[in-house]
Amino acid sequence: MKTIYILLSFLLPFSFYASAAGADKGHDIHIKIKGLPNDSLVRIGYYYGKARYISQDSARPDSKGEIRFKGDKTLPEGVYLCIWPKGYFEFLVSEQSFTLETDVTEPELDMKIKGSKENSYFYEFRKYTAVKGKIADSLSKLISKRKNKDSLKTLKDEMRVIDKDVDSFRKVFMAKYPNSFAVSLLKAVIDPVVPETPTLPDGKKDSTFPYRYYKAHYFDNINFSDERLSRTPFYEGKLEFYLKNMIVPAPDSIIRDVDNLIERSKASPGMFKYTLSWILNYYDKSEYMGMDAITSHLTEKYYLSGQATWATPNDISYMTKRDSIVSHLLIGKTAVDLYLTDSNGKVITLYSVNHKYTILYFWDATCGHCQKETPILHDFYEKNKSKLDLEIYAVTIERKSGQKDWRAYINEHHLGDWINVWDSFTYYNFNKTYDIYSTPVIYILNSGKQIIAKRVDVSQLQGFFDNLQKREEKKP
């Protein structure tokens, strides 16, 4: 369920150009690609998380085959791409003036660098692993074809040697250039190594230790003070894995863990902006019910409090309005009472429904999806109203102009056995009161009119109530 918190400006990176302290010396990048046709259009791209963006900078090779990207603005540091019609290669922007020379056939292996220590380090590692990777690919193909056990053992031993060589090279490389951006990138993809599981006083192994240790140390290799990591494809992968696999999927647990992570990201403005906006967007897009509790929390704690300094006044105004609606409709909140009129002119309030469960159903008789779902909902109601002690409070969002269609549909489909009401006084704005921006929409309320589920598909109702009853049966 999308709460539609996110504005595009929250998700885009800072300006393509960085604002440098003091005099801005600009950038001057020379690129030469052997074998590239002279009429080829070459562009510069960059990462913001996993997303690739293409800058407005473009150029064609000159008479010497050289492409030059020069400007009076400093480029933000991070992982960039040089892109042409049938290929690309990655490079680092740390220094602002350097030369890259390579070949169109194997740009990584043929790369030569002048004036950039960071790219020299970067390609020292990339070249080594590329060579080893080719050998490993060849061995993998042979392994897939061989059936002789001795032959297979020999090939697998060779693969293990390659793995050890790469691991050894990585360790030496990281020790050799400990403060380089290239090493920061390497560290970003290294997972924590879990030590041996300790033994509990009763002599059993602590089965939860590996998970707890791995989670606690998952971000140890991320340097949050290095905002260049937000302009790489690696950090987003770490975030996504952590949120999907390491956090207990309950709002309270999620809020606690993401708050801790966001606070760590404040070590640099760029990492703070990226981390907060990415997490907010991740939960805003979630299809799991109840995740709007996280988006509401993040909105109030970081955006509406002024901590998200990049948000514009229009952004804050929009988010304030959205949160004023969504925050009152979270799971566990008490539903707003409704004073609506039935087809006979009698006022029936939502709170007057005296049943264990109330299904609050917003619909429109002329809505094609409603016409499909409403009969299915009615079948569910007929089968379960006594067994579950439930009632349906069906609210048409149509005003007086839709009364004829509404009444006709109720009669045609025999819906008179549940409560059918409309806003005859034109008092409610259902968009604001219950966040109705499309139909049909279902809220499930308990006897105290607290929201226990919302935006549930009609097809999911049986499964929801079956699980709810199982949980209640397990209660002491």
Protein Blocks (a to p, Z undefined) as FASTA:
>chain_A
ZZhlacfklmpccdfbacdehjdebjadddddehiafklccdddddehjbdcddfbdcdd
dfkopacdddfbdcdedddddddfkbccddddfbfcdcddddfklmmlmpccehiaklmm
mmmmmmmmmmmmmmmmmmmmmmmmpmbfklmmmmmmmmmmmmmmmmmmmmmmmmmmmmbm
klmmmmmmpccddddddddfkopacfklmmmmmmmmmmmmpcfklmklmmccklmmmmmm
mmmmmpccbfklmmmmmmmmmmmmmmpmklmmmmmmmmmmmmmmpcbehklmmmmmmmmm
mmmnomammbcfklmmmmmmmmmmmmmmcghiacdddddddfkopacdfklpccfbdcdd
dddfklmklmmmmmmmmmmmmmmmmmnopadddddfbdfklmmmmmmmmmmnopmlpccd
ddfkomacfklmnopabdcddddddfkopafbehiafklmmmmmmmmmmmmmmpZZ
